[in-house]
Amino acid sequence: MVISLSVAVLLLVLAWIFMRSGGLKFSHALICVLLGFQLASSSVAATIHEGLTATAQVVSGIDP
């Protein structure tokens, strides 16, 4: 668990740096994909899923 958490934090920091730099290259996209897979296998995945579901429900309830 400690190793996977540190990998997730490392990938999160790298993704943040790449997004701040402005350009998204293939290597940057690969880091973002790896971060997604790492987060999906972590314990925070359920919280992220619930947050996205709640956000989708709020957005779908808005009348244009």
All heavy atoms as a GROMACS GRO file, in nm:
protein
  464
    1MET      N    1   0.082  -0.119   0.000
    1MET     CA    2   0.000   0.000   0.000
    1MET      C    3   0.086   0.125   0.000
    1MET      O    4   0.055   0.219  -0.068
    1MET     CB    5  -0.092  -0.005   0.123
    1MET     CG    6  -0.181   0.116   0.136
    1MET     SD    7  -0.293   0.123  -0.004
    1MET     CE    8  -0.374   0.273   0.031
    2VAL      N    9   0.195   0.125   0.076
    2VAL     CA   10   0.281   0.242   0.083
    2VAL      C   11   0.346   0.269  -0.052
    2VAL      O   12   0.354   0.384  -0.096
    2VAL     CB   13   0.389   0.223   0.192
    2VAL    CG1   14   0.487   0.338   0.191
    2VAL    CG2   15   0.324   0.210   0.328
    3ILE      N   16   0.388   0.164  -0.121
    3ILE     CA   17   0.452   0.182  -0.252
    3ILE      C   18   0.351   0.234  -0.353
    3ILE      O   19   0.381   0.326  -0.428
    3ILE     CB   20   0.516   0.050  -0.299
    3ILE    CG1   21   0.632   0.014  -0.208
    3ILE    CG2   22   0.562   0.062  -0.443
    3ILE    CD1   23   0.694  -0.119  -0.237
    4SER      N   24   0.230   0.179  -0.355
    4SER     CA   25   0.132   0.224  -0.453
    4SER      C   26   0.088   0.367  -0.426
    4SER      O   27   0.062   0.443  -0.519
    4SER     CB   28   0.012   0.131  -0.456
    4SER     OG   29  -0.057   0.136  -0.333
    5LEU      N   30   0.082   0.407  -0.298
    5LEU     CA   31   0.047   0.544  -0.265
    5LEU      C   32   0.156   0.640  -0.310
    5LEU      O   33   0.127   0.745  -0.367
    5LEU     CB   34   0.020   0.558  -0.115
    5LEU     CG   35  -0.022   0.696  -0.068
    5LEU    CD1   36  -0.152   0.737  -0.135
    5LEU    CD2   37  -0.038   0.698   0.082
    6SER      N   38   0.281   0.602  -0.288
    6SER     CA   39   0.390   0.690  -0.329
    6SER      C   40   0.400   0.700  -0.482
    6SER      O   41   0.432   0.806  -0.535
    6SER     CB   42   0.523   0.643  -0.271
    6SER     OG   43   0.554   0.514  -0.316
    7VAL      N   44   0.367   0.591  -0.552
    7VAL     CA   45   0.365   0.596  -0.699
    7VAL      C   46   0.253   0.687  -0.746
    7VAL      O   47   0.271   0.767  -0.838
    7VAL     CB   48   0.350   0.454  -0.757
    7VAL    CG1   49   0.323   0.458  -0.906
    7VAL    CG2   50   0.474   0.372  -0.729
    8ALA      N   51   0.137   0.678  -0.682
    8ALA     CA   52   0.024   0.765  -0.720
    8ALA      C   53   0.059   0.911  -0.696
    8ALA      O   54   0.028   0.997  -0.780
    8ALA     CB   55  -0.100   0.726  -0.642
    9VAL      N   56   0.123   0.941  -0.585
    9VAL     CA   57   0.162   1.080  -0.556
    9VAL      C   58   0.266   1.128  -0.657
    9VAL      O   59   0.257   1.241  -0.707
    9VAL     CB   60   0.214   1.093  -0.411
    9VAL    CG1   61   0.277   1.228  -0.387
    9VAL    CG2   62   0.103   1.066  -0.312
   10LEU      N   63   0.362   1.043  -0.689
   10LEU     CA   64   0.464   1.080  -0.788
   10LEU      C   65   0.399   1.108  -0.924
   10LEU      O   66   0.430   1.209  -0.989
   10LEU     CB   67   0.568   0.970  -0.802
   10LEU     CG   68   0.671   0.988  -0.913
   10LEU    CD1   69   0.762   1.106  -0.882
   10LEU    CD2   70   0.751   0.863  -0.933
   11LEU      N   71   0.308   1.020  -0.967
   11LEU     CA   72   0.240   1.041  -1.095
   11LEU      C   73   0.153   1.166  -1.092
   11LEU      O   74   0.144   1.238  -1.192
   11LEU     CB   75   0.158   0.918  -1.132
   11LEU     CG   76   0.238   0.792  -1.167
   11LEU    CD1   77   0.144   0.674  -1.183
   11LEU    CD2   78   0.320   0.814  -1.291
   12LEU      N   79   0.090   1.194  -0.978
   12LEU     CA   80   0.008   1.314  -0.966
   12LEU      C   81   0.094   1.440  -0.979
   12LEU      O   82   0.056   1.534  -1.049
   12LEU     CB   83  -0.066   1.313  -0.832
   12LEU     CG   84  -0.153   1.433  -0.803
   12LEU    CD1   85  -0.267   1.440  -0.906
   12LEU    CD2   86  -0.209   1.425  -0.663
   13VAL      N   87   0.209   1.440  -0.915
   13VAL     CA   88   0.300   1.554  -0.924
   13VAL      C   89   0.349   1.572  -1.068
   13VAL      O   90   0.351   1.684  -1.120
   13VAL     CB   91   0.418   1.538  -0.827
   13VAL    CG1   92   0.528   1.640  -0.854
   13VAL    CG2   93   0.370   1.549  -0.683
   14LEU      N   94   0.386   1.463  -1.133
   14LEU     CA   95   0.432   1.473  -1.273
   14LEU      C   96   0.320   1.523  -1.364
   14LEU      O   97   0.344   1.608  -1.451
   14LEU     CB   98   0.482   1.337  -1.321
   14LEU     CG   99   0.617   1.292  -1.266
   14LEU    CD1  100   0.647   1.150  -1.310
   14LEU    CD2  101   0.726   1.387  -1.310
   15ALA      N  102   0.198   1.473  -1.347
   15ALA     CA  103   0.086   1.519  -1.430
   15ALA      C  104   0.060   1.667  -1.407
   15ALA      O  105   0.033   1.742  -1.502
   15ALA     CB  106  -0.039   1.437  -1.399
   16TRP      N  107   0.068   1.712  -1.283
   16TRP     CA  108   0.046   1.854  -1.252
   16TRP      C  109   0.153   1.940  -1.319
   16TRP      O  110   0.122   2.044  -1.377
   16TRP     CB  111   0.046   1.874  -1.102
   16TRP     CG  112   0.019   2.015  -1.062
   16TRP    CD1  113  -0.102   2.079  -1.062
   16TRP    CD2  114   0.114   2.113  -1.021
   16TRP    NE1  115  -0.087   2.209  -1.021
   16TRP    CE2  116   0.045   2.233  -0.995
   16TRP    CE3  117   0.251   2.110  -1.001
   16TRP    CZ2  118   0.109   2.347  -0.952
   16TRP    CZ3  119   0.314   2.224  -0.958
   16TRP    CH2  120   0.242   2.342  -0.934
   17ILE      N  121   0.277   1.898  -1.312
   17ILE     CA  122   0.387   1.973  -1.376
   17ILE      C  123   0.366   1.978  -1.527
   17ILE      O  124   0.383   2.083  -1.589
   17ILE     CB  125   0.523   1.909  -1.341
   17ILE    CG1  126   0.556   1.934  -1.194
   17ILE    CG2  127   0.634   1.964  -1.430
   17ILE    CD1  128   0.677   1.857  -1.144
   18PHE      N  129   0.328   1.866  -1.588
   18PHE     CA  130   0.308   1.863  -1.732
   18PHE      C  131   0.191   1.952  -1.773
   18PHE      O  132   0.196   2.020  -1.875
   18PHE     CB  133   0.283   1.721  -1.780
   18PHE     CG  134   0.405   1.631  -1.771
   18PHE    CD1  135   0.391   1.496  -1.756
   18PHE    CD2  136   0.532   1.683  -1.776
   18PHE    CE1  137   0.501   1.413  -1.747
   18PHE    CE2  138   0.644   1.602  -1.768
   18PHE     CZ  139   0.628   1.466  -1.753
   19MET      N  140   0.085   1.955  -1.694
   19MET     CA  141  -0.029   2.039  -1.727
   19MET      C  142   0.007   2.187  -1.713
   19MET      O  143  -0.040   2.270  -1.789
   19MET     CB  144  -0.148   2.004  -1.639
   19MET     CG  145  -0.212   1.874  -1.680
   19MET     SD  146  -0.348   1.819  -1.576
   19MET     CE  147  -0.445   1.964  -1.556
   20ARG      N  148   0.090   2.220  -1.614
   20ARG     CA  149   0.131   2.359  -1.596
   20ARG      C  150   0.225   2.406  -1.707
   20ARG      O  151   0.230   2.524  -1.737
   20ARG     CB  152   0.200   2.377  -1.461
   20ARG     CG  153   0.113   2.350  -1.341
   20ARG     CD  154   0.011   2.454  -1.319
   20ARG     NE  155   0.077   2.578  -1.281
   20ARG     CZ  156   0.016   2.694  -1.276
   20ARG    NH1  157  -0.111   2.702  -1.304
   20ARG    NH2  158   0.081   2.801  -1.242
   21SER      N  159   0.298   2.314  -1.768
   21SER     CA  160   0.393   2.353  -1.871
   21SER      C  161   0.324   2.392  -2.001
   21SER      O  162   0.384   2.456  -2.086
   21SER     CB  163   0.494   2.241  -1.897
   21SER     OG  164   0.432   2.131  -1.958
   22GLY      N  165   0.198   2.352  -2.018
   22GLY     CA  166   0.121   2.396  -2.133
   22GLY      C  167   0.109   2.297  -2.246
   22GLY      O  168   0.005   2.287  -2.308
   23GLY      N  169   0.212   2.225  -2.279
   23GLY     CA  170   0.205   2.133  -2.392
   23GLY      C  171   0.186   1.990  -2.345
   23GLY      O  172   0.247   1.947  -2.249
   24LEU      N  173   0.101   1.918  -2.416
   24LEU     CA  174   0.078   1.778  -2.379
   24LEU      C  175   0.139   1.691  -2.488
   24LEU      O  176   0.090   1.683  -2.600
   24LEU     CB  177  -0.071   1.749  -2.365
   24LEU     CG  178  -0.106   1.610  -2.317
   24LEU    CD1  179  -0.057   1.590  -2.174
   24LEU    CD2  180  -0.254   1.586  -2.323
   25LYS      N  181   0.249   1.629  -2.454
   25LYS     CA  182   0.316   1.538  -2.545
   25LYS      C  183   0.272   1.396  -2.516
   25LYS      O  184   0.198   1.371  -2.420
   25LYS     CB  185   0.467   1.550  -2.529
   25LYS     CG  186   0.519   1.689  -2.558
   25LYS     CD  187   0.667   1.697  -2.533
   25LYS     CE  188   0.713   1.840  -2.554
   25LYS     NZ  189   0.849   1.862  -2.511
   26PHE      N  190   0.319   1.300  -2.595
   26PHE     CA  191   0.282   1.161  -2.573
   26PHE      C  192   0.327   1.112  -2.436
   26PHE      O  193   0.252   1.042  -2.367
   26PHE     CB  194   0.341   1.072  -2.683
   26PHE     CG  195   0.309   0.927  -2.663
   26PHE    CD1  196   0.182   0.879  -2.690
   26PHE    CD2  197   0.405   0.840  -2.615
   26PHE    CE1  198   0.151   0.747  -2.670
   26PHE    CE2  199   0.376   0.707  -2.594
   26PHE     CZ  200   0.248   0.660  -2.622
   27SER      N  201   0.446   1.150  -2.396
   27SER     CA  202   0.495   1.106  -2.264
   27SER      C  203   0.411   1.165  -2.152
   27SER      O  204   0.386   1.099  -2.051
   27SER     CB  205   0.642   1.146  -2.246
   27SER     OG  206   0.657   1.286  -2.253
   28HIS      N  207   0.364   1.287  -2.169
   28HIS     CA  208   0.277   1.349  -2.068
   28HIS      C  209   0.144   1.276  -2.060
   28HIS      O  210   0.093   1.251  -1.950
   28HIS     CB  211   0.254   1.495  -2.102
   28HIS     CG  212   0.380   1.575  -2.112
   28HIS    ND1  213   0.383   1.696  -2.176
   28HIS    CD2  214   0.505   1.553  -2.068
   28HIS    CE1  215   0.505   1.746  -2.171
   28HIS    NE2  216   0.581   1.659  -2.105
   29ALA      N  217   0.088   1.242  -2.175
   29ALA     CA  218  -0.038   1.169  -2.177
   29ALA      C  219  -0.021   1.031  -2.115
   29ALA      O  220  -0.110   0.983  -2.044
   29ALA     CB  221  -0.089   1.157  -2.320
   30LEU      N  222   0.091   0.969  -2.136
   30LEU     CA  223   0.118   0.838  -2.078
   30LEU      C  224   0.123   0.846  -1.925
   30LEU      O  225   0.067   0.760  -1.856
   30LEU     CB  226   0.249   0.781  -2.132
   30LEU     CG  227   0.288   0.643  -2.085
   30LEU    CD1  228   0.185   0.540  -2.130
   30LEU    CD2  229   0.425   0.606  -2.137
   31ILE      N  230   0.185   0.950  -1.872
   31ILE     CA  231   0.189   0.970  -1.728
   31ILE      C  232   0.048   0.988  -1.674
   31ILE      O  233   0.012   0.933  -1.570
   31ILE     CB  234   0.277   1.093  -1.692
   31ILE    CG1  235   0.423   1.066  -1.726
   31ILE    CG2  236   0.260   1.131  -1.546
   31ILE    CD1  237   0.487   0.957  -1.643
   32CYS      N  238  -0.036   1.064  -1.744
   32CYS     CA  239  -0.174   1.085  -1.700
   32CYS      C  240  -0.253   0.955  -1.703
   32CYS      O  241  -0.333   0.928  -1.613
   32CYS     CB  242  -0.241   1.191  -1.787
   32CYS     SG  243  -0.173   1.356  -1.762
   33VAL      N  244  -0.232   0.872  -1.803
   33VAL     CA  245  -0.300   0.743  -1.811
   33VAL      C  246  -0.254   0.652  -1.697
   33VAL      O  247  -0.336   0.586  -1.631
   33VAL     CB  248  -0.274   0.676  -1.948
   33VAL    CG1  249  -0.316   0.531  -1.948
   33VAL    CG2  250  -0.347   0.753  -2.057
   34LEU      N  251  -0.125   0.649  -1.671
   34LEU     CA  252  -0.073   0.569  -1.560
   34LEU      C  253  -0.129   0.617  -1.427
   34LEU      O  254  -0.160   0.537  -1.338
   34LEU     CB  255   0.079   0.572  -1.559
   34LEU     CG  256   0.149   0.497  -1.673
   34LEU    CD1  257   0.299   0.520  -1.665
   34LEU    CD2  258   0.117   0.351  -1.668
   35LEU      N  259  -0.143   0.749  -1.411
   35LEU     CA  260  -0.203   0.803  -1.290
   35LEU      C  261  -0.347   0.755  -1.276
   35LEU      O  262  -0.390   0.717  -1.167
   35LEU     CB  263  -0.197   0.956  -1.291
   35LEU     CG  264  -0.268   1.026  -1.175
   35LEU    CD1  265  -0.204   0.988  -1.042
   35LEU    CD2  266  -0.268   1.175  -1.195
   36GLY      N  267  -0.421   0.754  -1.385
   36GLY     CA  268  -0.558   0.707  -1.381
   36GLY      C  269  -0.568   0.561  -1.339
   36GLY      O  270  -0.651   0.524  -1.255
   37PHE      N  271  -0.483   0.477  -1.396
   37PHE     CA  272  -0.483   0.336  -1.358
   37PHE      C  273  -0.442   0.318  -1.213
   37PHE      O  274  -0.497   0.234  -1.141
   37PHE     CB  275  -0.391   0.255  -1.448
   37PHE     CG  276  -0.453   0.218  -1.579
   37PHE    CD1  277  -0.403   0.268  -1.698
   37PHE    CD2  278  -0.562   0.133  -1.585
   37PHE    CE1  279  -0.459   0.235  -1.819
   37PHE    CE2  280  -0.620   0.099  -1.705
   37PHE     CZ  281  -0.569   0.149  -1.822
   38GLN      N  282  -0.344   0.397  -1.168
   38GLN     CA  283  -0.299   0.387  -1.030
   38GLN      C  284  -0.409   0.430  -0.933
   38GLN      O  285  -0.432   0.365  -0.831
   38GLN     CB  286  -0.174   0.473  -1.010
   38GLN     CG  287  -0.107   0.454  -0.878
   38GLN     CD  288  -0.046   0.316  -0.862
   38GLN    OE1  289  -0.005   0.255  -0.958
   38GLN    NE2  290  -0.042   0.268  -0.742
   39LEU      N  291  -0.480   0.537  -0.966
   39LEU     CA  292  -0.589   0.582  -0.880
   39LEU      C  293  -0.705   0.484  -0.880
   39LEU      O  294  -0.772   0.467  -0.779
   39LEU     CB  295  -0.636   0.721  -0.922
   39LEU     CG  296  -0.544   0.837  -0.889
   39LEU    CD1  297  -0.600   0.966  -0.946
   39LEU    CD2  298  -0.522   0.849  -0.740
   40ALA      N  299  -0.730   0.421  -0.994
   40ALA     CA  300  -0.840   0.325  -1.002
   40ALA      C  301  -0.817   0.204  -0.913
   40ALA      O  302  -0.913   0.144  -0.864
   40ALA     CB  303  -0.860   0.280  -1.146
   41SER      N  304  -0.693   0.170  -0.890
   41SER     CA  305  -0.664   0.054  -0.807
   41SER      C  306  -0.639   0.092  -0.662
   41SER      O  307  -0.609   0.006  -0.580
   41SER     CB  308  -0.544  -0.022  -0.861
   41SER     OG  309  -0.427   0.057  -0.851
   42SER      N  310  -0.653   0.219  -0.628
   42SER     CA  311  -0.627   0.263  -0.490
   42SER      C  312  -0.759   0.270  -0.412
   42SER      O  313  -0.867   0.252  -0.466
   42SER     CB  314  -0.559   0.400  -0.489
   42SER     OG  315  -0.648   0.499  -0.532
   43SER      N  316  -0.747   0.299  -0.285
   43SER     CA  317  -0.866   0.308  -0.201
   43SER      C  318  -0.945   0.436  -0.224
   43SER      O  319  -1.059   0.446  -0.181
   43SER     CB  320  -0.824   0.300  -0.053
   43SER     OG  321  -0.737   0.407  -0.022
   44VAL      N  322  -0.888   0.532  -0.292
   44VAL     CA  323  -0.957   0.658  -0.318
   44VAL      C  324  -1.049   0.648  -0.441
   44VAL      O  325  -1.127   0.739  -0.468
   44VAL     CB  326  -0.854   0.773  -0.333
   44VAL    CG1  327  -0.786   0.768  -0.466
   44VAL    CG2  328  -0.918   0.907  -0.311
   45ALA      N  329  -1.047   0.536  -0.511
   45ALA     CA  330  -1.128   0.519  -0.631
   45ALA      C  331  -1.278   0.532  -0.602
   45ALA      O  332  -1.352   0.593  -0.680
   45ALA     CB  333  -1.099   0.385  -0.696
   46ALA      N  334  -1.324   0.476  -0.492
   46ALA     CA  335  -1.466   0.484  -0.458
   46ALA      C  336  -1.509   0.628  -0.432
   46ALA      O  337  -1.616   0.671  -0.476
   46ALA     CB  338  -1.496   0.398  -0.336
   47THR      N  339  -1.424   0.705  -0.366
   47THR     CA  340  -1.454   0.845  -0.339
   47THR      C  341  -1.460   0.926  -0.468
   47THR      O  342  -1.550   1.009  -0.486
   47THR     CB  343  -1.348   0.904  -0.244
   47THR    OG1  344  -1.340   0.822  -0.129
   47THR    CG2  345  -1.382   1.046  -0.205
   48ILE      N  346  -1.367   0.903  -0.558
   48ILE     CA  347  -1.366   0.972  -0.686
   48ILE      C  348  -1.492   0.936  -0.765
   48ILE      O  349  -1.557   1.023  -0.823
   48ILE     CB  350  -1.239   0.938  -0.766
   48ILE    CG1  351  -1.116   0.995  -0.696
   48ILE    CG2  352  -1.248   0.989  -0.909
   48ILE    CD1  353  -0.985   0.951  -0.756
   49HIS      N  354  -1.529   0.809  -0.766
   49HIS     CA  355  -1.648   0.764  -0.838
   49HIS      C  356  -1.774   0.829  -0.782
   49HIS      O  357  -1.860   0.876  -0.858
   49HIS     CB  358  -1.659   0.612  -0.833
   49HIS     CG  359  -1.772   0.559  -0.913
   49HIS    ND1  360  -1.896   0.538  -0.859
   49HIS    CD2  361  -1.782   0.524  -1.044
   49HIS    CE1  362  -1.978   0.492  -0.952
   49HIS    NE2  363  -1.909   0.483  -1.065
   50GLU      N  364  -1.787   0.834  -0.651
   50GLU     CA  365  -1.903   0.897  -0.589
   50GLU      C  366  -1.909   1.046  -0.620
   50GLU      O  367  -2.016   1.101  -0.645
   50GLU     CB  368  -1.900   0.875  -0.438
   50GLU     CG  369  -1.925   0.731  -0.398
   50GLU     CD  370  -1.901   0.707  -0.250
   50GLU    OE1  371  -1.869   0.803  -0.177
   50GLU    OE2  372  -1.913   0.590  -0.208
   51GLY      N  373  -1.794   1.112  -0.619
   51GLY     CA  374  -1.790   1.255  -0.651
   51GLY      C  375  -1.829   1.282  -0.794
   51GLY      O  376  -1.904   1.377  -0.822
   52LEU      N  377  -1.781   1.200  -0.887
   52LEU     CA  378  -1.817   1.217  -1.027
   52LEU      C  379  -1.965   1.188  -1.050
   52LEU      O  380  -2.032   1.258  -1.128
   52LEU     CB  381  -1.731   1.127  -1.116
   52LEU     CG  382  -1.585   1.168  -1.129
   52LEU    CD1  383  -1.508   1.063  -1.207
   52LEU    CD2  384  -1.573   1.303  -1.195
   53THR      N  385  -2.019   1.087  -0.981
   53THR     CA  386  -2.160   1.055  -0.994
   53THR      C  387  -2.246   1.169  -0.942
   53THR      O  388  -2.345   1.209  -1.006
   53THR     CB  389  -2.193   0.924  -0.919
   53THR    OG1  390  -2.112   0.820  -0.972
   53THR    CG2  391  -2.339   0.888  -0.932
   54ALA      N  392  -2.210   1.225  -0.827
   54ALA     CA  393  -2.285   1.337  -0.771
   54ALA      C  394  -2.278   1.459  -0.862
   54ALA      O  395  -2.380   1.528  -0.883
   54ALA     CB  396  -2.231   1.371  -0.633
   55THR      N  397  -2.162   1.485  -0.919
   55THR     CA  398  -2.148   1.598  -1.010
   55THR      C  399  -2.232   1.578  -1.136
   55THR      O  400  -2.298   1.672  -1.183
   55THR     CB  401  -2.000   1.616  -1.049
   55THR    OG1  402  -1.923   1.634  -0.931
   55THR    CG2  403  -1.981   1.735  -1.142
   56ALA      N  404  -2.235   1.456  -1.189
   56ALA     CA  405  -2.316   1.428  -1.308
   56ALA      C  406  -2.464   1.446  -1.278
   56ALA      O  407  -2.540   1.497  -1.362
   56ALA     CB  408  -2.289   1.286  -1.357
   57GLN      N  409  -2.508   1.408  -1.159
   57GLN     CA  410  -2.648   1.426  -1.123
   57GLN      C  411  -2.685   1.572  -1.111
   57GLN      O  412  -2.792   1.614  -1.153
   57GLN     CB  413  -2.678   1.352  -0.993
   57GLN     CG  414  -2.679   1.202  -1.008
   57GLN     CD  415  -2.698   1.131  -0.875
   57GLN    OE1  416  -2.693   1.192  -0.770
   57GLN    NE2  417  -2.718   0.999  -0.881
   58VAL      N  418  -2.594   1.652  -1.054
   58VAL     CA  419  -2.620   1.795  -1.042
   58VAL      C  420  -2.626   1.860  -1.179
   58VAL      O  421  -2.716   1.940  -1.208
   58VAL     CB  422  -2.511   1.863  -0.954
   58VAL    CG1  423  -2.518   2.014  -0.965
   58VAL    CG2  424  -2.524   1.818  -0.810
   59VAL      N  425  -2.532   1.825  -1.266
   59VAL     CA  426  -2.530   1.884  -1.400
   59VAL      C  427  -2.652   1.840  -1.480
   59VAL      O  428  -2.710   1.922  -1.555
   59VAL     CB  429  -2.398   1.844  -1.472
   59VAL    CG1  430  -2.403   1.882  -1.619
   59VAL    CG2  431  -2.280   1.910  -1.405
   60SER      N  432  -2.694   1.716  -1.468
   60SER     CA  433  -2.811   1.671  -1.544
   60SER      C  434  -2.940   1.734  -1.494
   60SER      O  435  -3.038   1.741  -1.567
   60SER     CB  436  -2.823   1.518  -1.539
   60SER     OG  437  -2.854   1.476  -1.407
   61GLY      N  438  -2.940   1.784  -1.371
   61GLY     CA  439  -3.059   1.848  -1.317
   61GLY      C  440  -3.072   1.995  -1.353
   61GLY      O  441  -3.174   2.057  -1.324
   62ILE      N  442  -2.970   2.053  -1.413
   62ILE     CA  443  -2.973   2.195  -1.451
   62ILE      C  444  -3.052   2.211  -1.580
   62ILE      O  445  -3.027   2.145  -1.680
   62ILE     CB  446  -2.830   2.248  -1.470
   62ILE    CG1  447  -2.754   2.242  -1.337
   62ILE    CG2  448  -2.832   2.393  -1.523
   62ILE    CD1  449  -2.609   2.283  -1.348
   63ASP      N  450  -3.148   2.303  -1.578
   63ASP     CA  451  -3.226   2.333  -1.699
   63ASP      C  452  -3.160   2.448  -1.773
   63ASP      O  453  -3.128   2.551  -1.715
   63ASP     CB  454  -3.368   2.374  -1.661
   63ASP     CG  455  -3.449   2.257  -1.608
   63ASP    OD1  456  -3.422   2.144  -1.650
   63ASP    OD2  457  -3.538   2.281  -1.524
   64PRO      N  458  -3.141   2.432  -1.905
   64PRO     CA  459  -3.074   2.539  -1.982
   64PRO      C  460  -3.162   2.659  -2.002
   64PRO      O  461  -3.274   2.666  -1.996
   64PRO     CB  462  -3.041   2.475  -2.115
   64PRO     CG  463  -3.114   2.347  -2.121
   64PRO     CD  464  -3.163   2.316  -1.984
   0.00000   0.00000   0.00000
